[in-house]
Amino acid sequence: MVIFRILGLILVVFALMALGADGIQSLEAGELSLRSTTELWTLLNPASLEAFNTWVAGLPSVIQDPVVSFLLSIPIWVTLGVLGLLVAFLFRKRD
């Protein structure tokens, strides 16, 4: 359980780092600039994004269009932050 709490903390830290990077990028550009989940995934590993998109193409269109496209379009700091908080909450210490 400790490992998952640490994983949740790491995800939240990465979310804060991504938020800071978006803030600095926005200040440099002079306008709001948010990096989406797809943009970061493309930077890190474009082949796995292609494999994911191929897998998603086999899903029903009810899930494919609204759900997956929404999750890939939101800012990366939201994705990582929500995942981190969810993991931290699910594996918290219980008395």
C-alpha positions in Angstrom: 0.0 0.0 0.0 2.9 2.3 0.7 4.1 2.0 -2.9 0.7 3.2 -4.2 0.7 6.2 -1.9 4.2 7.1 -3.1 3.0 6.6 -6.7 0.1 9.0 -6.0 2.5 11.6 -4.5 4.8 11.3 -7.5 1.9 11.8 -9.9 0.8 14.9 -8.0 4.4 16.2 -8.1 4.5 15.7 -11.9 1.2 17.4 -12.2 2.5 20.5 -10.4 5.6 20.4 -12.6 3.5 20.3 -15.7 1.4 23.2 -14.3 4.5 25.2 -13.7 5.8 24.5 -17.2 2.5 25.6 -18.7 2.6 28.7 -16.5 6.1 29.6 -17.7 5.2 28.8 -21.3 2.2 31.1 -21.0 4.2 33.9 -19.6 6.8 33.6 -22.4 4.1 33.5 -25.1 2.0 36.3 -23.5 -1.2 34.2 -23.8 -2.6 31.2 -22.1 -0.9 28.0 -23.3 -1.8 24.6 -21.9 -0.2 21.4 -23.1 -2.7 18.6 -23.6 -2.2 15.0 -22.7 -1.8 14.1 -26.4 0.9 16.7 -26.9 3.0 15.4 -24.0 2.4 11.8 -25.0 3.5 12.6 -28.5 6.7 14.2 -27.1 7.5 11.2 -24.9 6.6 8.2 -27.0 4.7 8.7 -30.3 4.7 5.0 -31.1 2.7 4.1 -28.0 0.2 6.9 -28.8 -0.3 5.4 -32.2 -0.8 1.9 -30.7 -3.3 3.4 -28.2 -5.2 5.1 -31.0 -5.3 1.9 -33.0 -6.7 0.1 -29.9 -9.2 2.9 -29.3 -10.4 2.6 -33.0 -11.7 -0.9 -32.1 -13.9 0.4 -29.3 -17.5 1.3 -29.7 -18.0 4.9 -31.0 -20.0 5.8 -27.8 -16.7 5.4 -25.8 -14.3 6.4 -28.6 -15.5 9.8 -29.5 -16.7 11.6 -26.4 -14.7 9.9 -23.7 -11.3 9.1 -25.1 -11.0 12.3 -27.1 -12.0 14.4 -24.1 -9.4 12.6 -21.9 -6.7 13.2 -24.4 -7.5 16.8 -24.9 -7.5 18.0 -21.3 -4.3 19.6 -19.9 -1.7 17.1 -18.7 -1.5 18.6 -15.3 -5.2 17.9 -14.8 -4.8 14.3 -15.9 -1.8 13.6 -13.7 -3.3 15.5 -10.7 -6.6 13.7 -10.8 -4.9 10.3 -11.2 -2.5 11.1 -8.4 -5.2 12.3 -6.0 -7.3 9.3 -6.9 -4.5 6.8 -6.2 -3.5 8.6 -3.0 -7.1 8.6 -1.8 -7.8 5.0 -2.6 -4.6 3.8 -0.9 -4.6 6.2 2.1 -3.9 5.0 5.6 -7.1 3.8 7.3 -7.4 3.6 11.1 
